Amino acid sequence: MRLVMWSLLLACGLIAAQDKFEVASVKPVDPSAPHMVGARVFPGGRVVLSCFSLKDMVMTAFRMSYWQISGGEPWTAKDLYTVEAEPSDSGRAAIRTLRYTLYGIEDEHLREMLQALLIDRFQLRFHRETKTGRVFRIERSNKPLVLQPADVSVTDAGSVGYAGGAWVIAATTMPQLAKFAADNVLHAPVVDGTGLSGAFDYRQPVPDLEPNYKDNSDSFLRMIHDIGLKMDRTAGPVEIFVIDHAAKPEPN
């Protein structure tokens, strides 16, 4: 079948009630007004996606990179919305972590509830395709590891940033670092093969002499080498998420 079964089950309402948010609002964003951008997860599992396009929401809910998403009318990338959603008591009981990043939510159950919301409110229909392309694997190198274990709680958000010509990693797990590299640097799948668990901190000690804020991929790969990791490239399966249909939601 062209449409994935999970999509059909959600669309037909054949999933358990605890896999859906109990209360959810979807409101268009006034582009002329100041606003925050990004995902947040609050104690109790309340999720807020601020100033997200539908494609941004797909990226978060299905744990995809933006370059993996195709199809959809122009509005799916341009129109911005704020989503606020509250799980039921049974939904809260299934949540294992509240960690999040700017466009990522770590808890699988929360992501499944977001998937159900998009299929319901945006009438989202999709299929997946697989092709052969570049795939990277992040691993330990023979250099000493200079990452520092982060003192984090279950609610801390991880972040990777480049400012002042220097990279800063804060409370970031290796899967999050791999996802950042896939989303923002390599535009290809990146698999975490480090075997490192937990979250880490790092601050580049000496800023780049000639920072390139438009394309800092070379600087990122140097940083990966400096912290005791490496990127190996190979060919492998690359998944593409294709939007077959979507409709603008009724605001509420």
Secondary structure, DSSP 4 states (H G I P E B T S, - for coil): --S-HHHHHHHTT-S-GGGS-SEEEEEE--TTS----EEEE-TTS-EEEEEE-HHHHHHHHTT--GGGEEES-THHHH--EEEEEE--HHHHHT-----B-SS-B--HHHHHHHHHHHHHHS--EEEEEEEEEEEEEEEE-SSPP--EE----TTPPPEEEEETTEEEEEEEEHHHHHHHIIIIIISS-EEE-S---SEEEEE-SS--SS--SS--HHHHHHHHHHTTEEEEEEEEEEEEEEEEE--PPPP-
